Amino acid sequence: MCGLRIRPVSFGRFVSAEKSNFTYGIDQGVKIEAPIVGWLIEGGRKRILVDTGGSDPEWAAKYHHPVARSPEEEPVTALQRFGLSPLDIDLVVNTHLHWDHCFNNDLFANATIFVQEEELRYAIAPLPCHAVYYESWEIGMTPPWIKSIGRIKAIKGQREIEKGVTVIPLPGHTPGFQGVLVEAKSGRFLIAGDACPLFENWRGRFHQKYIPPGIHVNLFDCYQTFEKLEALGAKILPGHDKEVLETLCYE
């Protein structure tokens, strides 16, 4: 193991998220608070941030969903807690290009940004029902990731981007979704993001071993992704579960 450590970073919270958007067909009409999480990976040669969070509450309320963000959850301030500024981040990994995962890419002006080729293709011309998630040109918006396109490195498939840090395609939620496998001192962790937004998706419920996310492009891919996660044998870190913030450092 490489002895890397992972710190969850809260960039705000959906204050009244529709739970069935996370758990397909289950708990329709139930509202939950769901954090918008980034992940700081340290201990190697380079500092890595997985996902950069969403917009300010005003923008989110106008175009997406109500979001609360305390002063401590502002992206710049959130990193100061670890003695860092956005300019100290060497690499950014976008699990995908939905607005709440890449909105602040431009703050990290020194970072190379890793995105799957397939995700870039889909983000340019998504299905109409997904256009607002990408803030697509097709609905008259400007995608937030475009502001830092000169630093985006499009990759195809699985790749070790730094020793002990490997991006792994996990399609389903989006066509080019990728998780991040991290070799820590205590074992392997998989930053699963919205491929597994809540622990409930992974732990299952009723007769279902796994519960796919309610927002997805391909449901068959979602189930194949769960099988891939199981084969990896890593500890799963979901994308929007408050429980992940109860641990300050995964190592």
N, C-alpha and C positions, 0 to 999 in steps of 0.2 A: 504494500500500500504506500501511497505517496504522502500521506499525512496532511492532506489539504483540509481546510475547514470551510464551512458554508454558513453564512449569516443571513437569515431572512430579513428583508427590509420592507417595512410597510410604507407604501406610497399613497395611502388613502384607503377609503372603504366605500363599497356600494352599501348604502344605508338601508335599502329595501329591495334587495335582489329577488327576482322570481326564482324560487328554488328549482323548479322543473327545468329551467335553463341549464342547470348543472346536472340534474338527475332525470334522465329522459323518462317522461310519463309518470313520474312519482312526485307527489306533493304539489300538484298544480294549485296555484293560488296562495301557497305558503310563501311568505316573505322572510328573508334572512339578511343579516349583515355579513358581507363577504369582503375580506381585505384584498387590496390590489398589491401583489407581492413581487418584489425583485429579490435577487439572490446574489450576494457578494461572495465570491470564491477567492480565498487568500491562502497563502502558504507556499505558493509556487513562484516562478520567476516573474509572472505577470499577474496583475489584479484583473479579475474578470467579473463583470456584472451580467447576470441573466435577466433580461427584460428591464425596461426603464420606466414603466408605469404609465398612467393615463394623464388626462388633462386636468386643469383646474376645475373646481366645482361648477363654476358658471358655464363653462363650455360643455361639461358633461351633462348638466341639467337641460341645456338647450337642445343638444343633438343626440344624447344617449340616455343615461339613467342618473338619478340623483347620487352624488358622491360627496362624502365628507372628507376633508383633509385638514388635519391640525397643522399648526406651524412646524411641529416636529416631523411631520410626514412630507413636507415639501422636499422634493428630490435633493436639492443642495443641502438642506439642513439635515435630512435623514442620513446622508453620508458623513456629515461632520461628527456625528455620534461615534464614528469609527476613526476619526482623525483624518478623514479624506475629503477631497473635493472631486467634482466630476472630472477634472483634468488629470486626476491620478489614476483613472481607470484606463487600462491598456486595451482590453478587449470587451466588446459587448456581444452577447448572444441574444438575438430575438427568437424566442420559441416560435412566434408567428407574428404577423403584421396587423393584428387587430389593434385598434386605437389605444386600448388600455394596457398594451404591452410594449408599445414602441413610441409613444407620444413624445417622450423626452430624449430621444436619441441624439438630437442636435446639441444637448448640453454636454455630451461626452466627446468633446472636440478632438481629443487625442487618440480616441479608440477606433480600432478596426471593428466593423460590425459584421457578424456572421449571420447569414440568412440562407435558407435553402432555395435553390433555383426555382423549384416548383412553387414555393410560397410567393416569390416575386411574380411569377407568371400569373398566378391566380389573383394576387392583390391588384394587378393592373386591370383585370377584367373579371371581377367576381360575379357570381349569380346575383340577380337583382335583390334577393332577400338578404344577401350578405354585404351589400354595397356600403351600408352605413357603418358596419363594423370596421371596414377598411377606410372609411371616409374617402370613398372612391371619386375619381373624376367623373364617373358616369352619373353621379347625382349632384354634380356641381361643387364638390368639395376638393380640398387639396390633401392628399394622403400625408400624414405626419412624417412618415419615413423618408419622403422625397427630399426633405431639407438636408439630409445627411447622405444622400445617395452616393456621393463621391467617395465615401469611406466604407460603403457596403461591399463585402466580399461574398459573392454568391458561391455556394458550395453545393455539391451533389452527393447525397448519401452520407454514410457514417464517416466521421473523421475525428482523429485526436487533434484538437486545436492547441493544446498544451499538455505537457506530461501529466497524466492522471485525469484529464478533462476531455471527454469525448462527446460530440454531438451525435445523436441517433435519431433518424427519421421515425416519427410516430404519427402517421397520417390518420385522419378521421375527423377530428375537430376542424382542421383545415387540410388541404391537400399537401402542403409543404411543412406541416408542423414538425418541430424537432424538440426532443428532450435533451437533457445534459446529464451524463453519467460522470460522477465524481468519485475518485478513489481517496477516501479519507482514512484516518488512522484506525477507526473502529470498523471500517468496512466500506461497502459501496453505497452511495446514495444516488437516486435518480430524480432529478428535478423534472417532474412530469408535467407541470403547468396545467393547461386546460385539456390535455388528453385525459387527465384525471383530476378535475377541479376540486373535489372534496374527498376526504378519506372514505366517505360512504361509497363513492364510485368503485373504490378498490376493495373494500370490505364486503360489498354486496348487501342485499336486503331481500327478504322474502325468499323466493325460489331462485333469485338471480345471483350467480357468483360474482358478477361484475355489473355495474350500471353505467351505460355509456352517457356521455354528456348530452344534454338536451339540444345544444347547438352543435351541429356537425354538418359536414359535406357528404360523408360516406359512412353509413352505419356499419357496413361490413368491415371497412378499414378500422373502425373503432374497436371492434371485437378482436381483430388480428393484432392491434396494438396492445390490448390487454394481455394477449398470449405472449407477445414479445417482452412485455414488462415482467411477466412471471418467469420467463426463461432467463432473464438477466439476474434474478435473485437479489436485487438491490432493495434498499429501504426507499419507499416511495414518498416523495414530497409533493403534495398536491398544490394546485395553483391558486385557489381562492378559499382555503380553509383556515379559520381563525386558529385552529389547533397548532398549525405550523409555527405561529408566532410565540407560542408558549416556551419554545426552546430558543435560547439566544444564539447558540452556536452548535452546529452539527459537525462533529469531527471524529 
